Amino acid sequence: MDRIFTVDEAKALMPTVLEHVRELVAVRADLAELTYDLKQSGVSAIGGLPESKALEARIDELLSWFAAQGMEIKGTAPLLIDFPSVLDGVSVRLCWIEGETDLGWYHRSELGFTARRPLP
């Protein structure tokens, strides 16, 4: 069964989420730089193909952590995370996007990001 978060449960998880996000953002940036350098000149200060594969594997591991906690990854650049929830009997997603410091938004499950509203 899919996990349903209360607002308090999701907010309590945010410090750990932000730790994982910081690492994911750093690894994502390293991979982008490495990929660019290798395509442009065939060399990079970050490494080569083995390092590229290792960074890709680490990104997969980090994304898997979010899913294992019951969160849904809706985008990776910027990182967009939804926490399945129910507010006033309505299925919603508590919604966080990279750059936010707290969980403060939600949208009805069927409507998506464009229907984001501040949490009551």
Phi and psi in degrees as GROMACS dihedral restraints (atoms count N, CA, C in turn):
[ dihedral_restraints ]
;  ai    aj    ak    al  type     phi  dphi    fc
    3     4     5     6     1   -70.5    20    10
    4     5     6     7     1   145.2    20    10
    6     7     8     9     1   -76.2    20    10
    7     8     9    10     1   138.3    20    10
    9    10    11    12     1  -114.4    20    10
   10    11    12    13     1   122.0    20    10
   12    13    14    15     1   -94.0    20    10
   13    14    15    16     1   141.8    20    10
   15    16    17    18     1   -81.7    20    10
   16    17    18    19     1   163.4    20    10
   18    19    20    21     1   -59.6    20    10
   19    20    21    22     1   -42.8    20    10
   21    22    23    24     1   -63.4    20    10
   22    23    24    25     1   -41.2    20    10
   24    25    26    27     1   -62.6    20    10
   25    26    27    28     1   -45.7    20    10
   27    28    29    30     1   -64.4    20    10
   28    29    30    31     1   -43.7    20    10
   30    31    32    33     1   -65.1    20    10
   31    32    33    34     1   -36.3    20    10
   33    34    35    36     1   -66.2    20    10
   34    35    36    37     1   -27.7    20    10
   36    37    38    39     1   -81.9    20    10
   37    38    39    40     1   -13.8    20    10
   39    40    41    42     1   -59.0    20    10
   40    41    42    43     1   -39.2    20    10
   42    43    44    45     1   -58.8    20    10
   43    44    45    46     1   -40.9    20    10
   45    46    47    48     1   -70.5    20    10
   46    47    48    49     1   -39.3    20    10
   48    49    50    51     1   -58.4    20    10
   49    50    51    52     1   -46.7    20    10
   51    52    53    54     1   -64.3    20    10
   52    53    54    55     1   -34.4    20    10
   54    55    56    57     1   -62.2    20    10
   55    56    57    58     1   -46.9    20    10
   57    58    59    60     1   -65.5    20    10
   58    59    60    61     1   -37.8    20    10
   60    61    62    63     1   -62.6    20    10
   61    62    63    64     1   -44.9    20    10
   63    64    65    66     1   -57.2    20    10
   64    65    66    67     1   -44.2    20    10
   66    67    68    69     1   -66.8    20    10
   67    68    69    70     1   -43.5    20    10
   69    70    71    72     1   -60.9    20    10
   70    71    72    73     1   -42.4    20    10
   72    73    74    75     1   -62.8    20    10
   73    74    75    76     1   -43.0    20    10
   75    76    77    78     1   -64.8    20    10
   76    77    78    79     1   -45.0    20    10
   78    79    80    81     1   -66.2    20    10
   79    80    81    82     1   -41.2    20    10
   81    82    83    84     1   -59.5    20    10
   82    83    84    85     1   -43.5    20    10
   84    85    86    87     1   -65.7    20    10
   85    86    87    88     1   -43.7    20    10
   87    88    89    90     1   -59.5    20    10
   88    89    90    91     1   -43.9    20    10
   90    91    92    93     1   -64.6    20    10
   91    92    93    94     1   -41.4    20    10
   93    94    95    96     1   -62.8    20    10
   94    95    96    97     1   -44.4    20    10
   96    97    98    99     1   -65.0    20    10
   97    98    99   100     1   -46.0    20    10
   99   100   101   102     1   -61.0    20    10
  100   101   102   103     1   -46.1    20    10
  102   103   104   105     1   -61.0    20    10
  103   104   105   106     1   -44.7    20    10
  105   106   107   108     1   -61.6    20    10
  106   107   108   109     1   -51.0    20    10
  108   109   110   111     1   -58.1    20    10
  109   110   111   112     1   -44.0    20    10
  111   112   113   114     1   -64.9    20    10
  112   113   114   115     1   -38.4    20    10
  114   115   116   117     1   -70.0    20    10
  115   116   117   118     1   -36.8    20    10
  117   118   119   120     1   -77.0    20    10
  118   119   120   121     1   -46.1    20    10
  120   121   122   123     1  -130.0    20    10
  121   122   123   124     1    -6.4    20    10
  123   124   125   126     1    82.0    20    10
  124   125   126   127     1    -2.3    20    10
  126   127   128   129     1  -136.8    20    10
  127   128   129   130     1   155.7    20    10
  129   130   131   132     1  -152.5    20    10
  130   131   132   133     1   144.5    20    10
  132   133   134   135     1   -64.5    20    10
  133   134   135   136     1   -21.0    20    10
  135   136   137   138     1   -80.0    20    10
  136   137   138   139     1   -27.1    20    10
  138   139   140   141     1   144.0    20    10
  139   140   141   142     1  -154.0    20    10
  141   142   143   144     1  -132.3    20    10
  142   143   144   145     1  -150.2    20    10
  144   145   146   147     1   -58.5    20    10
  145   146   147   148     1   -42.9    20    10
  147   148   149   150     1   -59.4    20    10
  148   149   150   151     1   -41.0    20    10
  150   151   152   153     1   -68.1    20    10
  151   152   153   154     1   -36.7    20    10
  153   154   155   156     1   -60.9    20    10
  154   155   156   157     1   -47.0    20    10
  156   157   158   159     1   -63.5    20    10
  157   158   159   160     1   -38.5    20    10
  159   160   161   162     1   -65.5    20    10
  160   161   162   163     1   -40.4    20    10
  162   163   164   165     1   -66.0    20    10
  163   164   165   166     1   -41.6    20    10
  165   166   167   168     1   -60.6    20    10
  166   167   168   169     1   -41.8    20    10
  168   169   170   171     1   -64.7    20    10
  169   170   171   172     1   -39.6    20    10
  171   172   173   174     1   -66.5    20    10
  172   173   174   175     1   -39.5    20    10
  174   175   176   177     1   -60.6    20    10
  175   176   177   178     1   -44.9    20    10
  177   178   179   180     1   -59.7    20    10
  178   179   180   181     1   -41.9    20    10
  180   181   182   183     1   -62.1    20    10
  181   182   183   184     1   -45.7    20    10
  183   184   185   186     1   -64.7    20    10
  184   185   186   187     1   -43.7    20    10
  186   187   188   189     1   -63.3    20    10
  187   188   189   190     1   -36.3    20    10
  189   190   191   192     1   -64.7    20    10
  190   191   192   193     1   -33.2    20    10
  192   193   194   195     1   -60.4    20    10
  193   194   195   196     1   -45.8    20    10
  195   196   197   198     1   -59.3    20    10
  196   197   198   199     1   -47.0    20    10
  198   199   200   201     1   -62.7    20    10
  199   200   201   202     1   -39.2    20    10
  201   202   203   204     1   -64.8    20    10
  202   203   204   205     1   -25.9    20    10
  204   205   206   207     1   -82.9    20    10
  205   206   207   208     1   -10.1    20    10
  207   208   209   210     1   102.2    20    10
  208   209   210   211     1     3.2    20    10
  210   211   212   213     1   -83.9    20    10
  211   212   213   214     1   159.4    20    10
  213   214   215   216     1  -114.9    20    10
  214   215   216   217     1   127.0    20    10
  216   217   218   219     1   -89.2    20    10
  217   218   219   220     1   119.1    20    10
  219   220   221   222     1  -102.9    20    10
  220   221   222   223     1   -13.7    20    10
  222   223   224   225     1  -167.5    20    10
  223   224   225   226     1   154.6    20    10
  225   226   227   228     1  -116.2    20    10
  226   227   228   229     1   -13.0    20    10
  228   229   230   231     1  -150.8    20    10
  229   230   231   232     1    88.5    20    10
  231   232   233   234     1   -77.0    20    10
  232   233   234   235     1   158.0    20    10
  234   235   236   237     1   -69.2    20    10
  235   236   237   238     1   128.1    20    10
  237   238   239   240     1  -129.2    20    10
  238   239   240   241     1   121.0    20    10
  240   241   242   243     1  -121.9    20    10
  241   242   243   244     1   132.9    20    10
  243   244   245   246     1  -114.1    20    10
  244   245   246   247     1   141.5    20    10
  246   247   248   249     1  -112.0    20    10
  247   248   249   250     1   112.0    20    10
  249   250   251   252     1   -58.0    20    10
  250   251   252   253     1   136.2    20    10
  252   253   254   255     1  -155.3    20    10
  253   254   255   256     1   177.0    20    10
  255   256   257   258     1  -135.7    20    10
  256   257   258   259     1   126.8    20    10
  258   259   260   261     1  -123.4    20    10
  259   260   261   262     1   124.5    20    10
  261   262   263   264     1    52.3    20    10
  262   263   264   265     1    40.0    20    10
  264   265   266   267     1    78.3    20    10
  265   266   267   268     1     4.4    20    10
  267   268   269   270     1  -109.3    20    10
  268   269   270   271     1   134.2    20    10
  270   271   272   273     1   -68.2    20    10
  271   272   273   274     1   123.7    20    10
  273   274   275   276     1  -134.8    20    10
  274   275   276   277     1   171.4    20    10
  276   277   278   279     1  -122.4    20    10
  277   278   279   280     1   122.3    20    10
  279   280   281   282     1   -74.2    20    10
  280   281   282   283     1   127.5    20    10
  282   283   284   285     1  -119.4    20    10
  283   284   285   286     1   127.2    20    10
  285   286   287   288     1  -128.8    20    10
  286   287   288   289     1   138.3    20    10
  288   289   290   291     1  -125.8    20    10
  289   290   291   292     1   145.0    20    10
  291   292   293   294     1   -46.1    20    10
  292   293   294   295     1   132.3    20    10
  294   295   296   297     1   106.9    20    10
  295   296   297   298     1   -25.0    20    10
  297   298   299   300     1   -78.2    20    10
  298   299   300   301     1   146.6    20    10
  300   301   302   303     1   -98.3    20    10
  301   302   303   304     1   -10.6    20    10
  303   304   305   306     1  -145.8    20    10
  304   305   306   307     1   167.2    20    10
  306   307   308   309     1   -92.1    20    10
  307   308   309   310     1   109.5    20    10
  309   310   311   312     1  -136.0    20    10
  310   311   312   313     1    10.0    20    10
  312   313   314   315     1  -133.5    20    10
  313   314   315   316     1   159.1    20    10
  315   316   317   318     1  -150.5    20    10
  316   317   318   319     1   165.1    20    10
  318   319   320   321     1  -150.6    20    10
  319   320   321   322     1   153.7    20    10
  321   322   323   324     1   -59.7    20    10
  322   323   324   325     1   142.9    20    10
  324   325   326   327     1   -56.5    20    10
  325   326   327   328     1   -39.0    20    10
  327   328   329   330     1   -82.1    20    10
  328   329   330   331     1    -7.3    20    10
  330   331   332   333     1  -101.9    20    10
  331   332   333   334     1   -30.8    20    10
  333   334   335   336     1    81.3    20    10
  334   335   336   337     1  -171.4    20    10
  336   337   338   339     1   -56.5    20    10
  337   338   339   340     1   -38.5    20    10
  339   340   341   342     1   -65.4    20    10
  340   341   342   343     1   -15.2    20    10
  342   343   344   345     1  -100.3    20    10
  343   344   345   346     1    19.4    20    10
  345   346   347   348     1   -58.8    20    10
  346   347   348   349     1   138.6    20    10
  348   349   350   351     1  -135.6    20    10
  349   350   351   352     1   152.5    20    10
  351   352   353   354     1   -63.9    20    10
  352   353   354   355     1   143.7    20    10
  354   355   356   357     1   -61.7    20    10
  355   356   357   358     1   141.2    20    10
